[in-house]
Amino acid sequence: MSSLLITTEGPVVTVSLNRPQVRNAFNEELIAELTAWAMGPMPQGVRVAVLRGEGTHFCAGADLTWMSKMVGYSHDENVRDAKAMAAMFQALDTLPVPLIGRIHGAALGGGAGLAAVCDIVVASETAQFGFTEAKLGILPAVISPFAVAKIGTSAARELFLTGARFGATRAREIGLAHTVCPEGDLDTRIDGYIRELLSSAPGAISAAKALIAQVAGRTAPDVADLTAETIARHRVSGEGQDGMRAFLDKRPAPWTPDGE
């Protein structure tokens, strides 16, 4: 059985972690399949991706069987294993389309790392998050670049060091989640985000994702040339010209459902 279920409906692809019997925990197969999907070509016409978990949990971290193998790994084997997981997170983080995380149940360890690489996170009000690795004598090293970028160093110091679990409200407060709602409302809230994303230009969205990574942590003078060049390039692009003309003419842009 595949560790992923992938369905495409119009401009939306839904990727479901499909190991509900182990709370969608990571193992080598799930990591390989998720990496292959994230690094592969996006189907024609897809403009939004949704990441979710089958069953009662989003992702509870590392699979116990996989962890039992790690105990016997050499240093070099651990490096190889960790690099494979890092490549998965990097591929998801740089996905060219917006990635929405649908979080319910547990999002622990690497599951919290998945939330960190999602552009938008919609969480059930009963969801539980945690960077719990320190409880096991290890640390959230591979996910740290993505988690720290999302929650900041202050929250990381508290949560990485304690390994404490925390709820969806706390996740929203630190920026790990963006919307918190009853579990029954998750799909409705996600549909609202999808409508907003489809009203924005796909090329502009992809470029904006890249721009955020380029300007993060840098001063305005440091990126002045970059930002001026970026906006100039997009103003004269076909998409930019179409969008600005549609706005001035008070008609739908061609990439919106009404403009097609």
C-alpha positions in Angstrom: 0.0 0.0 0.0 1.3 3.4 -0.9 2.3 5.7 1.9 0.6 8.6 0.1 -2.8 9.2 -1.5 -2.7 11.8 -4.2 -5.9 13.2 -5.8 -6.3 16.1 -8.1 -9.6 18.0 -8.5 -9.3 20.9 -10.9 -6.6 23.3 -9.8 -6.2 21.6 -6.4 -4.0 18.6 -5.6 -4.5 16.9 -2.2 -1.7 14.8 -0.8 -2.7 12.6 2.1 -0.2 10.8 4.4 -1.6 7.3 4.3 -0.3 5.4 7.3 -3.2 5.9 9.7 -2.4 2.7 11.6 0.8 4.4 13.0 -0.7 7.9 13.2 1.0 8.7 9.8 4.4 8.5 11.3 7.5 8.8 9.1 9.5 5.9 7.8 11.9 5.6 4.9 9.1 4.9 2.4 6.9 7.8 3.4 9.9 10.2 3.2 10.9 8.8 -0.2 7.4 9.1 -1.6 6.8 12.6 -0.3 10.1 13.7 -1.6 9.4 12.3 -5.0 6.1 14.0 -5.2 7.4 17.4 -4.1 10.4 17.2 -6.5 8.3 16.0 -9.4 6.4 18.0 -12.0 3.2 19.6 -10.9 0.2 18.4 -12.9 -0.9 20.8 -15.6 -3.3 23.4 -14.2 -2.7 22.7 -10.5 -2.3 25.9 -8.6 -2.8 24.8 -4.9 -1.6 21.8 -2.9 -3.2 20.6 0.4 -1.3 18.3 2.8 -3.3 16.2 5.2 -3.3 13.0 7.2 -5.6 10.0 6.9 -7.3 8.8 10.0 -7.3 10.6 13.4 -3.9 12.3 13.2 -1.9 14.5 10.9 1.6 13.1 11.6 2.9 11.9 15.0 6.7 12.1 14.1 8.9 9.1 13.6 7.7 5.5 13.2 8.8 3.2 16.1 10.2 0.6 13.7 12.2 3.2 11.9 13.5 4.5 15.2 14.5 1.1 16.2 16.7 0.9 13.1 18.3 4.3 14.0 19.5 3.0 17.3 21.9 0.7 15.4 22.9 3.1 12.7 26.5 4.3 12.4 27.3 8.0 12.3 27.6 7.9 8.5 24.3 6.0 8.2 22.6 8.6 10.4 24.0 11.4 8.3 22.6 9.8 5.1 19.3 9.2 6.8 19.0 12.8 8.0 20.0 14.2 4.7 17.2 12.3 3.0 14.7 13.8 5.4 16.2 17.3 5.0 15.8 17.0 1.2 12.1 16.2 1.7 11.5 19.3 3.9 13.5 21.5 1.5 11.4 20.2 -1.5 8.2 20.9 0.3 9.4 24.3 1.5 10.2 25.4 -2.1 7.1 23.9 -3.8 6.2 26.3 -6.6 2.5 26.4 -5.6 1.0 27.3 -2.2 1.0 24.4 0.3 -1.9 24.4 2.8 -1.5 22.2 5.8 -4.7 20.6 7.2 -3.8 19.7 10.8 -5.8 17.5 13.1 -4.8 15.2 16.0 -1.1 15.1 16.5 1.6 17.1 14.7 4.7 16.1 16.6 8.4 16.1 15.8 8.6 15.8 12.1 4.9 16.4 11.9 5.4 19.8 13.4 8.2 20.2 10.8 5.6 19.6 8.1 3.4 22.3 9.5 6.5 24.7 9.4 7.0 24.2 5.7 3.4 24.8 4.8 2.6 28.3 3.5 -0.8 28.3 5.3 -1.8 26.0 8.2 -5.4 25.4 9.2 -5.5 23.5 12.5 -8.3 21.9 14.5 -8.8 23.5 17.8 -8.0 20.1 19.4 -4.8 19.6 17.5 -1.6 19.0 19.5 1.8 20.2 18.3 5.3 19.6 19.7 9.0 19.7 18.9 9.3 16.7 21.2 12.8 15.3 20.2 14.5 16.4 23.4 12.3 14.0 25.3 14.1 11.2 23.4 17.6 12.6 23.9 17.8 13.9 20.4 16.9 17.3 18.9 14.8 18.8 16.0 17.9 19.5 13.9 16.7 18.7 10.4 13.5 20.7 10.8 15.2 23.6 12.7 15.8 25.9 9.7 12.1 25.7 8.8 10.7 25.8 12.3 12.9 28.7 13.5 12.0 30.7 10.3 8.3 30.1 11.1 8.2 30.6 14.9 11.3 32.7 15.7 14.2 32.1 18.1 12.3 32.9 21.3 9.6 30.3 20.8 12.1 27.9 19.5 14.2 28.2 22.7 11.2 27.4 24.8 9.7 24.6 22.7 12.9 22.9 21.4 14.4 22.8 24.9 11.4 21.7 26.8 10.0 19.3 24.1 6.6 20.3 25.5 3.4 19.7 23.6 1.2 22.7 22.9 -2.2 23.3 21.5 -3.5 25.0 18.4 -4.1 28.3 20.0 -0.4 28.5 21.1 0.6 27.4 17.6 -1.4 30.3 16.1 0.2 32.7 18.6 3.7 31.8 17.5 2.9 31.7 13.8 3.0 27.9 13.3 -0.7 27.9 12.5 -2.8 30.6 10.8 -6.4 29.5 11.4 -7.8 27.5 14.3 -11.3 26.1 14.0 -13.5 23.1 15.0 -12.4 19.9 13.2 -15.6 19.8 11.3 -14.9 23.2 9.8 -11.4 22.4 8.5 -12.3 21.8 4.9 -14.6 24.9 4.8 -11.8 27.1 6.1 -9.4 25.6 3.6 -11.9 26.1 0.7 -11.9 29.8 1.7 -8.1 30.0 1.4 -8.2 28.2 -1.9 -10.7 30.7 -3.3 -8.4 33.6 -2.2 -5.3 31.8 -3.8 -7.1 31.2 -7.1 -8.0 34.9 -7.3 -4.2 35.7 -7.2 -1.9 35.2 -10.2 -0.1 31.9 -10.1 3.2 33.3 -11.4 3.1 36.1 -8.8 2.4 33.6 -6.0 5.4 31.5 -7.0 7.6 34.5 -7.3 6.4 35.9 -3.9 7.3 32.6 -2.2 10.8 32.9 -3.6 11.1 36.5 -2.7 10.2 35.9 1.0 13.1 33.5 1.2 15.5 36.0 -0.5 14.6 39.0 1.8 14.1 37.2 5.1 16.6 38.4 7.7 18.1 41.1 5.4 17.8 44.9 5.6 15.9 47.0 3.1 19.0 48.6 1.7 20.6 45.2 1.2 17.7 44.0 -1.0 16.8 47.4 -2.6 18.2 46.4 -6.0 16.7 42.9 -5.8 13.2 44.2 -4.9 13.2 46.9 -7.6 14.3 44.5 -10.3 11.7 42.0 -9.1 8.8 44.4 -9.3 9.9 45.8 -12.6 10.2 42.4 -14.1 6.7 41.5 -13.0 5.1 44.7 -14.0 6.2 44.2 -17.6 5.4 40.5 -17.6 2.4 39.2 -19.5 0.7 38.2 -16.2 1.4 41.6 -14.6 0.2 43.5 -17.7 -3.0 41.3 -17.8 -3.7 41.9 -14.1 -3.1 45.6 -14.0 -5.2 46.1 -17.2 -8.0 44.0 -15.8 -8.0 46.0 -12.6 -8.1 49.3 -14.5 -10.9 48.0 -16.7 -12.9 46.7 -13.7 -13.0 43.2 -15.1 -11.9 39.8 -13.7 -8.2 38.9 -14.3 -7.8 36.0 -16.7 -6.5 33.6 -14.0 -9.6 33.9 -11.8 -12.6 31.5 -12.1 -14.7 34.4 -13.4 -12.0 35.4 -15.9 -11.6 32.0 -17.6 
